[in-house]
Amino acid sequence: MINLTIDGHNFQAEDGQTVLEVARANDIRLPALCYHPALKPSGACRLCAVEVTGKSGRLTTMLSCVLRVKEGLAVRTTGELVKRARRQAFEHLLTMAPQSESVRELAATWNVDLGPRPDGCIRCRLCVRVCGEIVGPGALVMHKRGGQNYVEPIEGRCIGCGTCVNICPTDAIRMEDKDNVRTIYIRDDVIGRHPLERCEGCGALFATQRFLNHIHDRVTPHPDLKEHHRYCPTCSKLFSDRIKSFQNRR
């Protein structure tokens, strides 16, 4: 049997075993994505780095899945060298699979902060401009985080119109109408959440109260006496066509 230490604890291993095999056999956690016991280890993901003393006598990192045990080997699964190697490995994996949830979840398990997740936003500012210049509320701004610009909501300004969702060329902004409530998101940030109003004609949920109030306030006031209704676009067109047809028959 071969004697070695892992994190200061003594273990015995069989000749030919790898450090990763010994660690897992003794319930010592090490991250790995490319390892499978039925296959020859390749070290492709590079996540299973451990700290050992190299031939020069200096501390270095090696991949535990390919590192064979030897008598007196001293291994550390934590420390600054391991932390740096692990972060670099996760960042490398994300360059190949930026949308991978499994990579991010594993990184979070090991307390490796990979920064804000990709959000599909190309920083074209169409959403910011249309909300401020056309619709009016100015509910979105560009804010710099970690040297990168991100579209972020200004709390309380969204009216739930969905214009930003419709104009976004990459679907980075999304809208969900559920349980009579409209929620608009970018990444995991909520831009706005509003109850939906029903059309007085067909009863369908079609717009938020804040949006309808906003439209009413933006329309130039005039001294009319007619009764106003809240119709969805389909009913508005239907009733408008009926009125025109009636007028044409008179």
VEXBABA-695574 format. One line per field, with one value per atom (N, C-alpha, C): residue number from 0; atom name; x, y, z. Coordinates in Angstrom, 3 decimals, padded with zeros to 6 digits. Each point is the difference from the previous one (the first is absolute). Example, Ala and Ser with C-alpha at 12.3 -4.5 7.8 and 13.67 -1.06 7.14 Angstrom:
BEGIN
nr <- c(0	0	0	1	1	1)
atom <- c(N	CA	C	N	CA	C)
c1 <- c(013.190	-000.890	000.900	-000.350	000.820	-000.770)
c2 <- c(-005.690	001.190	001.200	001.050	001.190	001.090)
c3 <- c(007.800	000.000	000.000	-000.720	000.060	000.730)
END
This chain:
BEGIN
nr <- c(0	0	0	1	1	1	2	2	2	3	3	3	4	4	4	5	5	5	6	6	6	7	7	7	8	8	8	9	9	9	10	10	10	11	11	11	12	12	12	13	13	13	14	14	14	15	15	15	16	16	16	17	17	17	18	18	18	19	19	19	20	20	20	21	21	21	22	22	22	23	23	23	24	24	24	25	25	25	26	26	26	27	27	27	28	28	28	29	29	29	30	30	30	31	31	31	32	32	32	33	33	33	34	34	34	35	35	35	36	36	36	37	37	37	38	38	38	39	39	39	40	40	40	41	41	41	42	42	42	43	43	43	44	44	44	45	45	45	46	46	46	47	47	47	48	48	48	49	49	49	50	50	50	51	51	51	52	52	52	53	53	53	54	54	54	55	55	55	56	56	56	57	57	57	58	58	58	59	59	59	60	60	60	61	61	61	62	62	62	63	63	63	64	64	64	65	65	65	66	66	66	67	67	67	68	68	68	69	69	69	70	70	70	71	71	71	72	72	72	73	73	73	74	74	74	75	75	75	76	76	76	77	77	77	78	78	78	79	79	79	80	80	80	81	81	81	82	82	82	83	83	83	84	84	84	85	85	85	86	86	86	87	87	87	88	88	88	89	89	89	90	90	90	91	91	91	92	92	92	93	93	93	94	94	94	95	95	95	96	96	96	97	97	97	98	98	98	99	99	99	100	100	100	101	101	101	102	102	102	103	103	103	104	104	104	105	105	105	106	106	106	107	107	107	108	108	108	109	109	109	110	110	110	111	111	111	112	112	112	113	113	113	114	114	114	115	115	115	116	116	116	117	117	117	118	118	118	119	119	119	120	120	120	121	121	121	122	122	122	123	123	123	124	124	124	125	125	125	126	126	126	127	127	127	128	128	128	129	129	129	130	130	130	131	131	131	132	132	132	133	133	133	134	134	134	135	135	135	136	136	136	137	137	137	138	138	138	139	139	139	140	140	140	141	141	141	142	142	142	143	143	143	144	144	144	145	145	145	146	146	146	147	147	147	148	148	148	149	149	149	150	150	150	151	151	151	152	152	152	153	153	153	154	154	154	155	155	155	156	156	156	157	157	157	158	158	158	159	159	159	160	160	160	161	161	161	162	162	162	163	163	163	164	164	164	165	165	165	166	166	166	167	167	167	168	168	168	169	169	169	170	170	170	171	171	171	172	172	172	173	173	173	174	174	174	175	175	175	176	176	176	177	177	177	178	178	178	179	179	179	180	180	180	181	181	181	182	182	182	183	183	183	184	184	184	185	185	185	186	186	186	187	187	187	188	188	188	189	189	189	190	190	190	191	191	191	192	192	192	193	193	193	194	194	194	195	195	195	196	196	196	197	197	197	198	198	198	199	199	199	200	200	200	201	201	201	202	202	202	203	203	203	204	204	204	205	205	205	206	206	206	207	207	207	208	208	208	209	209	209	210	210	210	211	211	211	212	212	212	213	213	213	214	214	214	215	215	215	216	216	216	217	217	217	218	218	218	219	219	219	220	220	220	221	221	221	222	222	222	223	223	223	224	224	224	225	225	225	226	226	226	227	227	227	228	228	228	229	229	229	230	230	230	231	231	231	232	232	232	233	233	233	234	234	234	235	235	235	236	236	236	237	237	237	238	238	238	239	239	239	240	240	240	241	241	241	242	242	242	243	243	243	244	244	244	245	245	245	246	246	246	247	247	247	248	248	248	249	249	249)
atom <- c(N	CA	C	N	CA	C	N	CA	C	N	CA	C	N	CA	C	N	CA	C	N	CA	C	N	CA	C	N	CA	C	N	CA	C	N	CA	C	N	CA	C	N	CA	C	N	CA	C	N	CA	C	N	CA	C	N	CA	C	N	CA	C	N	CA	C	N	CA	C	N	CA	C	N	CA	C	N	CA	C	N	CA	C	N	CA	C	N	CA	C	N	CA	C	N	CA	C	N	CA	C	N	CA	C	N	CA	C	N	CA	C	N	CA	C	N	CA	C	N	CA	C	N	CA	C	N	CA	C	N	CA	C	N	CA	C	N	CA	C	N	CA	C	N	CA	C	N	CA	C	N	CA	C	N	CA	C	N	CA	C	N	CA	C	N	CA	C	N	CA	C	N	CA	C	N	CA	C	N	CA	C	N	CA	C	N	CA	C	N	CA	C	N	CA	C	N	CA	C	N	CA	C	N	CA	C	N	CA	C	N	CA	C	N	CA	C	N	CA	C	N	CA	C	N	CA	C	N	CA	C	N	CA	C	N	CA	C	N	CA	C	N	CA	C	N	CA	C	N	CA	C	N	CA	C	N	CA	C	N	CA	C	N	CA	C	N	CA	C	N	CA	C	N	CA	C	N	CA	C	N	CA	C	N	CA	C	N	CA	C	N	CA	C	N	CA	C	N	CA	C	N	CA	C	N	CA	C	N	CA	C	N	CA	C	N	CA	C	N	CA	C	N	CA	C	N	CA	C	N	CA	C	N	CA	C	N	CA	C	N	CA	C	N	CA	C	N	CA	C	N	CA	C	N	CA	C	N	CA	C	N	CA	C	N	CA	C	N	CA	C	N	CA	C	N	CA	C	N	CA	C	N	CA	C	N	CA	C	N	CA	C	N	CA	C	N	CA	C	N	CA	C	N	CA	C	N	CA	C	N	CA	C	N	CA	C	N	CA	C	N	CA	C	N	CA	C	N	CA	C	N	CA	C	N	CA	C	N	CA	C	N	CA	C	N	CA	C	N	CA	C	N	CA	C	N	CA	C	N	CA	C	N	CA	C	N	CA	C	N	CA	C	N	CA	C	N	CA	C	N	CA	C	N	CA	C	N	CA	C	N	CA	C	N	CA	C	N	CA	C	N	CA	C	N	CA	C	N	CA	C	N	CA	C	N	CA	C	N	CA	C	N	CA	C	N	CA	C	N	CA	C	N	CA	C	N	CA	C	N	CA	C	N	CA	C	N	CA	C	N	CA	C	N	CA	C	N	CA	C	N	CA	C	N	CA	C	N	CA	C	N	CA	C	N	CA	C	N	CA	C	N	CA	C	N	CA	C	N	CA	C	N	CA	C	N	CA	C	N	CA	C	N	CA	C	N	CA	C	N	CA	C	N	CA	C	N	CA	C	N	CA	C	N	CA	C	N	CA	C	N	CA	C	N	CA	C	N	CA	C	N	CA	C	N	CA	C	N	CA	C	N	CA	C	N	CA	C	N	CA	C	N	CA	C	N	CA	C	N	CA	C	N	CA	C	N	CA	C	N	CA	C	N	CA	C	N	CA	C	N	CA	C	N	CA	C	N	CA	C	N	CA	C	N	CA	C	N	CA	C	N	CA	C	N	CA	C	N	CA	C	N	CA	C	N	CA	C	N	CA	C	N	CA	C	N	CA	C	N	CA	C	N	CA	C	N	CA	C	N	CA	C	N	CA	C	N	CA	C	N	CA	C	N	CA	C	N	CA	C	N	CA	C	N	CA	C	N	CA	C	N	CA	C	N	CA	C	N	CA	C	N	CA	C	N	CA	C	N	CA	C	N	CA	C	N	CA	C	N	CA	C	N	CA	C	N	CA	C	N	CA	C	N	CA	C	N	CA	C	N	CA	C	N	CA	C	N	CA	C	N	CA	C	N	CA	C	N	CA	C	N	CA	C	N	CA	C	N	CA	C	N	CA	C	N	CA	C	N	CA	C	N	CA	C)
c1 <- c(000.845	-000.845	000.880	-000.516	000.713	-000.606	000.851	-000.455	000.117	-001.049	000.001	-000.868	000.103	-000.863	-000.806	-001.248	-000.870	-000.555	000.320	-000.418	000.427	001.200	000.552	-000.444	-000.875	-000.482	000.678	000.342	000.703	-000.983	000.402	-000.812	000.921	-000.565	000.702	-000.686	000.811	-000.554	000.747	-000.628	000.635	000.838	001.043	000.871	-000.817	000.169	-000.725	-001.237	-000.430	-001.171	000.363	-001.021	000.206	-000.431	000.465	-000.370	-001.512	-000.604	-001.454	-000.740	000.460	-000.634	000.111	001.158	000.190	-000.866	-000.037	-000.807	-001.472	-000.518	-001.418	-000.300	000.928	-000.210	-000.066	000.560	000.004	-000.876	-000.975	-000.998	000.625	001.094	000.610	-000.470	-000.674	-000.629	001.021	-000.092	000.763	-000.899	-000.025	-000.863	000.598	-000.853	000.443	-001.217	000.183	-001.082	000.354	001.281	000.378	000.385	-000.083	000.437	-001.139	000.320	-000.924	000.834	-000.365	000.831	000.149	-000.903	000.090	000.944	000.473	000.840	001.355	000.978	001.328	-000.070	000.539	-000.091	000.774	-000.557	000.618	000.437	-000.576	000.352	-000.540	-001.048	-000.493	-000.616	-000.783	-000.688	000.907	001.044	001.027	-000.537	-001.150	-000.596	000.577	000.582	000.380	001.415	000.490	001.364	000.197	001.174	000.399	001.408	000.383	001.331	000.955	001.162	001.033	001.362	001.019	001.363	000.614	000.409	000.554	001.421	000.589	001.359	001.020	-000.333	000.917	-000.061	-000.966	-000.182	-000.985	-000.524	-000.970	-001.421	-000.934	-001.395	-000.567	-000.774	-000.611	-001.339	-000.761	-001.277	000.107	-000.655	-000.086	-001.424	-000.387	-001.360	-000.089	-000.876	-000.081	-000.500	-000.674	-000.540	001.088	001.137	001.102	001.240	-000.032	001.145	-000.013	001.005	000.099	000.576	-000.501	000.497	001.428	000.757	001.345	000.296	000.924	000.294	000.405	-000.665	000.326	-000.594	-000.802	-000.594	-000.894	000.175	-000.822	-000.860	-001.301	-000.959	-000.867	-000.273	-000.971	-001.081	-001.246	-001.126	-000.513	000.634	-000.393	001.259	-000.204	001.130	-000.081	000.838	-000.049	000.342	000.988	000.352	-001.155	-000.632	-001.141	-001.161	-000.249	-001.098	000.198	001.238	000.281	-000.154	000.522	-000.098	-001.443	-000.782	-001.406	-000.783	000.256	-000.675	000.344	001.268	000.418	-000.665	-000.141	-000.639	-001.471	-000.698	-001.411	-000.155	000.846	-000.089	000.270	000.947	000.285	-001.205	-000.642	-001.180	-001.118	-000.147	-001.067	000.267	001.270	000.269	-000.514	-000.049	-000.502	-001.501	-000.514	-001.431	-000.551	-000.125	-000.378	-001.379	-000.909	-001.352	-000.190	001.073	-000.131	-000.388	-001.166	-000.458	000.785	000.377	000.711	001.366	000.681	001.296	-000.169	-000.998	-000.224	-000.453	-000.844	-000.461	001.156	000.884	001.146	000.951	000.196	000.860	-000.563	-001.303	-000.625	000.180	-000.072	000.204	001.381	000.964	001.385	000.369	-001.025	000.195	000.910	-000.103	000.754	-000.947	000.278	-000.843	000.405	-000.879	000.280	-000.536	-000.490	-000.519	-001.392	-000.568	-001.354	-000.089	-001.063	-000.195	-000.322	000.337	-000.350	-001.504	-000.411	-001.431	-000.559	000.826	-000.472	-000.095	000.319	-000.111	001.208	-000.217	001.084	000.257	-000.612	000.235	-000.348	-001.064	-000.430	-000.769	-000.482	-000.705	-001.381	-000.503	-001.332	-001.060	000.101	-000.998	000.062	001.228	000.169	-000.570	000.294	-000.424	-001.513	-000.581	-001.436	-000.806	000.483	-000.710	000.095	001.146	000.175	-000.484	000.244	-000.279	-001.388	-000.539	-001.300	-001.111	000.165	-001.054	-000.032	001.188	000.055	000.453	-000.276	000.327	001.493	000.848	001.432	000.339	-000.533	000.140	001.303	000.785	001.232	001.197	001.135	001.243	001.146	001.118	001.221	000.851	000.442	000.805	001.215	001.172	001.240	000.235	000.279	000.329	001.202	001.066	001.188	000.573	-000.083	000.554	-000.887	-001.198	-000.927	-001.313	-000.588	-001.295	-001.138	-000.980	-001.177	-001.251	-001.030	-001.311	-000.621	-000.415	-000.586	-001.266	-000.967	-001.247	000.142	-000.786	-000.152	-001.294	000.116	-001.136	-001.175	-001.177	-001.232	-000.389	000.840	-000.313	-000.688	000.166	-000.598	-001.522	-000.621	-001.465	-000.564	000.878	-000.451	-000.522	000.445	-000.516	000.577	001.224	000.621	000.715	000.122	000.671	001.459	000.660	001.410	000.158	-000.981	000.036	-000.123	-000.915	-000.257	001.148	000.726	001.045	001.352	000.172	001.292	000.333	001.137	000.303	000.523	000.338	000.578	-000.816	-001.188	-000.867	000.661	000.878	000.629	-001.004	-001.022	-001.063	-001.213	-000.617	-001.129	-001.180	-001.175	-001.228	-000.827	-000.583	-000.822	-001.322	-001.101	-001.331	-000.511	-000.102	-000.394	-000.808	-001.111	-000.861	-000.427	-000.388	-000.499	001.063	001.253	001.091	001.015	000.444	001.044	001.326	001.017	001.335	000.971	000.837	001.000	001.380	000.865	001.318	001.109	001.162	001.250	000.972	000.588	000.733	-000.954	000.421	-000.887	-000.539	000.281	-000.490	-001.422	-000.878	-001.374	-000.048	-000.383	-000.155	-001.299	-001.065	-001.286	-000.949	-000.894	-001.021	-001.322	-001.018	-001.249	-001.213	-001.118	-001.248	-000.542	-000.661	-000.559	-001.476	-000.422	-001.392	-000.712	-001.321	-000.786	-000.637	-000.095	-000.688	-001.493	-000.603	-001.436	-000.852	000.623	-000.757	-000.008	001.202	000.094	000.416	000.464	000.394	001.418	000.748	001.369	000.919	000.967	001.026	000.928	000.186	000.737	000.999	-000.109	000.913	000.034	001.031	000.114	-000.697	-000.406	-000.655	000.933	001.265	000.951	000.193	-000.009	000.131	-001.223	-001.186	-001.224	-000.057	000.386	000.024	001.026	001.125	001.053	-000.490	-000.681	-000.534	-001.029	-000.854	-001.032	000.636	001.065	000.657	000.783	000.492	000.824	-000.829	-001.253	-000.867	-000.369	000.093	-000.338	-001.454	-000.251	-001.384	-000.857	-001.282	-000.920	-001.378	-000.837	-001.303	-001.061	000.221	-001.022	-000.863	-001.207	-000.950	-000.312	000.690	-000.337	000.566	-000.658	000.438	001.210	001.020	001.198	-000.045	000.485	000.051	001.426	000.267	001.312	-000.139	000.318	-000.098	001.396	000.136	001.243	000.080	001.157	000.125	-000.990	-000.266	-000.930	-001.410	-000.460	-001.343	-000.096	001.051	000.006	-000.196	000.701	-000.136	-001.383	-000.483	-001.315	-001.092	-000.014	-001.037	000.155	001.250	000.233	-000.541	000.219	-000.511	-001.528	-000.610	-001.471	-000.578	000.663	-000.468	000.111	001.122	000.172	-001.039	-000.279	-000.991	-001.375	-000.349	-001.305	-000.108	001.092	-000.022	-000.135	000.629	-000.071	-001.386	-000.805	-001.341	-001.020	000.397	-000.959	-000.149)
c2 <- c(-001.202	001.202	001.253	001.045	001.276	000.979	000.688	000.974	001.418	000.795	001.396	000.813	001.292	000.868	000.901	000.208	000.951	000.956	001.266	001.033	-000.354	-000.590	-000.308	-001.312	-000.713	-001.282	-001.159	-001.046	-001.152	-000.973	-000.469	-000.982	-001.033	-001.165	-001.034	-000.228	-000.280	-000.200	-001.142	-000.534	-001.059	000.613	-000.714	000.457	000.162	001.136	000.252	000.859	000.152	000.856	001.471	000.789	001.439	000.682	001.228	000.771	000.222	000.220	000.210	-001.250	-001.165	-001.251	-000.183	000.304	-000.122	000.999	001.227	001.036	-000.384	-000.464	-000.353	-001.240	-000.915	-001.198	000.343	001.160	000.412	001.232	000.215	001.073	001.397	000.178	001.327	000.596	001.139	000.578	000.723	-000.278	000.726	000.161	001.194	000.187	-000.673	-000.529	-000.594	-000.154	000.271	-000.176	-001.048	-000.158	-000.909	-001.391	-000.239	-001.283	-001.010	-001.247	-001.120	-001.234	-000.748	-001.139	-001.089	-000.049	-001.043	000.378	001.246	000.486	000.457	-000.032	000.495	001.512	000.529	001.440	000.809	001.188	000.838	001.369	000.433	001.320	001.147	-000.239	001.004	001.218	-000.212	001.131	000.796	-000.624	000.643	000.517	-000.486	000.479	-000.675	-001.174	-000.807	000.295	001.213	000.359	-000.101	-000.480	-000.056	000.569	000.343	000.564	-001.085	-000.087	-000.960	000.694	-000.643	000.510	-000.578	000.896	-000.447	-000.499	-000.421	-000.533	001.047	001.273	001.080	000.334	-000.609	000.297	001.113	000.601	001.082	-000.567	000.679	-000.414	000.297	-000.934	000.157	-000.719	000.138	-000.716	-001.076	-001.106	-001.092	-000.522	-000.639	-000.525	-001.345	-000.076	-001.192	-001.224	000.202	-001.150	-000.765	000.645	-000.673	-000.148	000.595	-000.072	-001.330	-000.846	-001.300	000.165	-000.801	000.064	-000.529	000.508	-000.521	000.172	-000.764	-000.015	001.401	000.416	001.279	001.219	-000.203	001.143	000.799	001.328	000.895	000.857	-000.099	000.668	000.957	001.181	000.931	000.295	-000.065	000.259	001.425	000.812	001.399	000.867	001.326	000.914	000.919	001.027	001.006	-000.553	-000.880	-000.578	-000.805	-000.809	-000.808	000.909	001.014	000.923	000.700	000.429	000.675	-000.943	-001.206	-000.975	-000.383	-000.125	-000.377	001.105	001.255	001.122	000.047	-000.141	000.021	-001.119	-001.160	-001.130	000.289	000.545	000.339	001.068	001.009	001.069	-000.541	-000.935	-000.616	-000.791	-000.739	-000.768	000.910	001.151	000.926	000.651	000.126	000.544	-000.944	-001.291	-000.983	-000.226	000.162	-000.243	001.101	001.233	001.144	-000.104	-000.773	-000.108	-001.230	-000.725	-001.256	000.229	-000.492	000.107	-000.949	-001.163	-000.968	000.528	000.718	000.577	001.062	000.860	001.071	-000.553	-001.007	-000.599	-000.659	-000.684	-000.632	001.064	001.086	001.083	000.609	000.173	000.556	-000.942	-001.299	-000.989	000.135	000.393	000.129	001.455	000.836	001.419	000.742	-000.350	000.702	000.984	001.277	001.044	000.234	-000.350	000.153	001.309	000.882	001.277	-000.138	001.121	-000.039	-000.983	-000.757	-000.976	000.705	-000.589	000.582	000.205	001.142	000.300	000.185	-000.203	000.151	001.442	000.948	001.422	000.444	000.706	000.486	001.485	000.586	001.409	000.958	-000.305	000.878	001.211	-000.066	001.088	000.307	-000.872	000.240	000.061	-000.912	-000.035	001.267	000.451	001.212	001.202	000.082	001.162	000.030	-001.159	000.011	000.293	-000.496	000.251	001.471	000.623	001.394	000.994	-000.289	000.972	-000.133	-001.209	-000.211	-000.227	-001.016	-000.313	001.036	000.313	001.088	-000.292	-001.171	-000.192	000.025	-000.394	-000.056	-001.005	-001.203	-001.021	-000.778	000.208	-000.760	000.935	-000.429	000.762	-000.973	000.535	-000.772	000.284	-001.068	000.159	-000.908	000.533	-000.766	-000.844	-001.290	-000.928	-000.829	000.081	-000.781	000.309	001.269	000.410	-000.275	-000.535	-000.322	000.728	000.513	000.674	-001.020	000.267	-000.856	000.862	-000.491	000.658	-000.360	001.010	-000.229	000.835	-000.506	000.741	001.055	001.067	000.985	-000.348	-000.309	-000.493	000.972	-000.552	000.778	000.720	-000.049	000.771	-000.811	-001.307	-000.823	000.087	000.096	000.036	-001.289	-000.938	-001.305	-000.020	000.929	000.042	-001.107	-000.453	-001.069	000.475	001.311	000.524	-000.424	-000.008	-000.412	-001.450	-000.845	-001.414	-000.133	000.757	-000.095	000.548	000.984	000.633	-000.679	-000.808	-000.645	-000.981	000.170	-000.853	-001.388	-000.224	-001.292	-000.733	000.493	-000.613	-000.050	000.969	000.059	000.439	000.755	000.426	-000.886	-000.510	-000.906	000.423	-000.400	000.373	-001.248	-000.059	-001.147	000.491	-000.405	000.282	-001.261	000.034	-001.180	000.415	-000.723	000.265	001.465	000.540	001.376	001.056	-000.400	000.939	-000.056	001.174	000.093	000.313	-000.820	000.222	000.119	001.028	000.227	-000.133	-000.813	-000.293	000.369	000.276	-000.077	-000.747	-001.091	-000.951	-000.493	000.079	-000.358	001.240	001.176	001.253	000.268	000.347	000.345	001.479	000.279	001.383	000.561	-000.800	000.433	-001.160	000.119	-001.034	000.716	-000.298	000.751	-000.903	000.278	-000.716	000.407	-000.929	000.255	000.377	000.884	000.425	-000.779	-000.183	-000.728	000.949	-000.474	000.755	000.042	001.169	000.135	-000.644	-000.320	-000.639	-001.510	-000.603	-001.461	-000.617	000.814	-000.507	-000.524	000.081	-000.502	000.949	-000.564	000.800	000.556	001.316	000.547	001.096	000.694	001.103	000.267	000.702	000.336	001.330	000.152	001.239	001.193	-000.168	001.104	000.405	-000.972	000.322	000.762	-000.469	000.677	001.426	000.175	001.342	000.889	-000.612	000.744	000.499	-000.872	000.393	001.108	-000.126	001.014	001.360	-000.013	001.247	000.604	-000.842	000.495	000.565	-000.450	000.495	001.457	000.821	001.414	000.139	000.638	000.120	000.880	-000.363	000.812	-000.090	001.000	000.064	-000.893	-001.334	-000.885	-000.520	-000.455	-000.448	-001.496	-000.671	-001.400	-000.890	-001.138	-000.944	-000.794	-000.155	-000.721	-001.437	-000.914	-001.417	-000.509	-001.097	-000.614	-001.293	000.103	-001.143	-000.467	-001.298	-000.536	000.401	-000.102	000.408	-000.701	-001.287	-000.734	000.568	000.228	000.540	001.445	000.766	001.387	000.050	-000.871	-000.038	-000.507	-001.025	-000.563	001.042	000.707	001.002	001.196	000.340	001.110	-000.333	-001.244	-000.415	-000.012	-000.410	-000.023	001.409	000.938	001.396	000.571	-000.278	000.503	-000.602	-001.291	-000.671	000.602	000.288	000.606	001.380	000.780	001.360	-000.007	-000.973	-000.058	-000.395	-000.676	-000.393	001.126	001.029	001.088	000.918)
c3 <- c(000.000	000.000	000.000	-000.572	-000.096	000.989	000.761	000.978	-000.571	000.199	-000.432	000.944	-000.098	000.802	-000.917	000.381	-000.697	001.049	-000.157	000.962	001.423	000.122	001.321	000.604	-000.682	000.523	-000.741	000.732	-000.582	-000.661	-001.179	-000.731	-000.629	-000.280	-000.732	-001.336	-000.994	-001.342	-000.682	-001.003	-000.780	-001.109	-000.367	-001.081	-001.287	-000.682	-001.243	000.171	001.238	000.225	-000.210	-000.349	-000.126	001.294	000.161	001.182	000.041	-001.150	-000.035	000.472	-000.419	000.431	001.506	000.548	001.441	000.740	-000.514	000.646	000.029	-001.106	-000.049	000.837	000.059	000.819	001.478	000.356	001.408	000.236	-000.896	000.135	000.062	-000.724	-000.130	-001.320	000.088	-001.192	-000.882	-001.292	-001.017	-001.226	-000.598	-001.171	-001.231	-000.859	-001.264	-000.899	-001.276	-000.975	-001.048	-000.298	-001.091	000.489	001.316	000.549	000.056	-000.371	000.192	000.322	001.053	000.414	-001.055	-000.979	-001.024	-001.141	000.008	-001.096	000.516	-000.886	000.343	000.197	001.086	000.251	-001.037	-000.336	-001.026	000.515	001.110	000.523	-000.835	-000.783	-000.936	000.687	001.059	000.630	000.927	000.526	000.829	001.342	000.414	001.249	001.235	-000.149	001.165	000.483	-000.252	000.391	001.510	000.393	001.411	000.111	001.218	000.245	000.478	-000.647	000.395	-000.103	000.518	-000.133	-001.268	-000.898	-001.268	000.120	-001.134	-000.018	000.430	-000.233	000.364	001.487	000.686	001.409	000.261	-001.062	000.136	-000.084	000.676	-000.065	-001.387	-000.499	-001.305	000.000	-001.068	-000.112	-001.074	000.266	-000.965	000.002	-001.088	-000.113	000.711	000.986	000.838	-000.747	-001.127	-000.732	-000.747	-000.258	-000.709	000.884	001.187	000.913	000.748	-000.235	000.656	001.412	000.893	001.378	000.050	000.954	000.275	001.481	000.485	001.422	000.493	001.082	000.618	-000.688	-001.022	-000.711	000.945	-000.007	000.824	-000.925	000.186	-000.887	000.804	-000.580	000.588	-001.026	000.450	-000.910	000.120	000.851	000.164	-000.053	000.105	-000.039	-001.204	-000.014	-001.042	-001.380	-000.062	-001.301	-000.582	000.851	-000.446	-000.399	000.799	-000.276	-001.340	-000.267	-001.259	-001.186	000.142	-001.093	-000.280	001.079	-000.142	-000.712	000.375	-000.645	-001.489	-000.320	-001.407	-000.788	000.629	-000.679	-000.271	000.990	-000.199	-001.082	000.025	-000.998	-001.393	-000.116	-001.298	-000.503	000.903	-000.399	-000.491	000.645	-000.397	-001.346	-000.396	-001.334	-001.083	000.318	-000.958	000.135	001.209	000.243	000.893	-000.527	000.844	000.621	-000.595	000.527	000.884	000.274	000.737	001.457	000.368	001.382	000.903	-000.509	000.825	000.430	-000.901	000.353	001.071	-000.162	000.977	001.356	-000.030	001.251	000.751	-000.741	000.639	000.562	-000.757	000.481	001.282	000.054	001.202	001.191	-000.253	001.058	000.624	-000.841	000.463	000.285	000.137	000.364	-000.975	-001.272	-001.034	-000.683	000.144	-000.575	-001.447	-000.919	-001.423	-000.563	000.878	-000.457	-000.583	-000.501	-000.566	-001.161	-000.051	-001.060	-001.320	-001.144	-001.296	-000.091	-000.540	-000.022	-001.406	-001.021	-001.367	-000.459	000.890	-000.330	-000.813	-001.118	-000.846	000.205	001.053	000.368	-001.136	-000.742	-001.088	000.508	001.251	000.681	-000.601	-000.863	-000.566	001.092	000.975	001.072	000.845	000.303	000.801	-000.740	-001.286	-000.791	-000.230	-000.334	-000.286	001.254	001.161	001.251	000.394	-000.262	000.385	-001.026	-001.301	-001.053	-000.615	-000.025	-000.656	001.027	000.832	000.974	001.120	000.553	000.970	001.410	000.578	001.420	000.328	-000.970	000.274	001.083	-000.149	001.046	-000.081	-001.077	-000.187	-000.177	000.549	-000.149	-000.249	-000.506	-000.120	001.225	000.665	001.214	-000.095	000.371	-000.127	001.253	-000.244	001.076	-000.418	000.786	-000.322	-001.366	-000.413	-001.281	-001.194	000.208	-001.081	000.216	-001.085	000.083	000.030	000.851	000.108	-000.003	-000.694	000.075	001.338	000.756	001.315	000.167	000.778	000.212	001.082	-000.129	001.070	000.720	001.273	000.766	-000.042	-000.275	000.057	-001.272	-001.048	-001.212	-001.098	000.008	-001.052	000.052	-001.185	-000.068	-000.608	-000.336	-000.477	-001.417	-000.844	-001.372	-000.872	000.308	-000.783	-001.244	-000.188	-001.193	-000.038	001.147	000.046	-000.425	000.348	-000.381	-001.512	-000.578	-001.436	-000.842	000.518	-000.803	000.158	001.045	000.254	-001.134	-000.689	-001.158	000.360	001.267	000.388	001.057	000.313	001.017	001.375	000.277	001.322	001.064	-000.422	000.914	-000.274	001.046	-000.189	000.864	-000.423	000.699	000.259	001.187	000.382	000.581	-000.592	000.529	000.678	001.326	000.753	001.224	000.212	001.156	000.058	-001.155	-000.113	000.311	-000.054	000.288	-001.138	-000.435	-001.020	000.667	-000.287	000.531	-001.166	000.042	-001.037	000.636	-000.647	000.549	-000.976	000.544	-000.740	000.907	-000.532	000.847	001.090	001.279	001.107	000.689	-000.563	000.564	-000.485	000.915	-000.357	-000.364	-001.240	-000.441	000.550	-000.068	000.531	000.166	000.967	000.236	000.246	-000.835	000.049	-000.205	000.687	-000.274	-001.360	-000.664	-001.327	000.090	-000.909	-000.086	-001.100	000.171	-000.983	-001.003	-001.229	-001.039	000.320	-000.122	000.276	-001.080	-001.133	-001.076	000.097	-000.035	-000.040	001.331	000.927	001.310	000.083	-001.089	000.003	000.778	000.694	000.664	-001.070	-000.037	-001.134	000.337	001.120	000.287	001.498	000.429	001.417	000.290	001.236	000.424	-000.188	000.312	-000.124	-001.453	-000.905	-001.413	-000.506	000.376	-000.437	000.554	001.253	000.579	-000.702	-000.356	-000.683	-001.358	-000.745	-001.305	000.161	000.992	000.232	000.310	000.796	000.371	-001.155	-000.910	-001.111	-001.134	-000.107	-001.077	000.282	-001.015	000.157	000.425	001.128	000.478	-000.929	-000.118	-000.801	000.656	-000.226	000.695	-000.628	000.017	-000.529	001.140	-000.360	001.003	-000.124	-000.962	-000.216	001.106	000.190	001.019	-000.510	000.843	-000.403	000.500	-000.861	000.337	-000.138	000.701	-000.097	-000.773	-001.296	-000.888	-000.410	-000.191	-000.546	-001.471	-000.647	-001.410	-000.924	000.250	-000.868	000.102	001.238	000.187	-000.476	000.180	-000.463	-001.502	-000.727	-001.453	-000.397	000.709	-000.315	000.158	001.139	000.247	-000.934	-000.334	-000.920	-001.388	-000.441	-001.321	-000.016	001.118	000.061	-000.075	000.687	-000.028	-001.403	-000.662	-001.364	-000.936	000.176	-000.846	000.221	001.263	000.331	-000.609	000.111	-000.532	-001.515	-000.643	-001.457	-000.491	000.858	-000.424	000.197	000.751	000.291	-001.205)
END
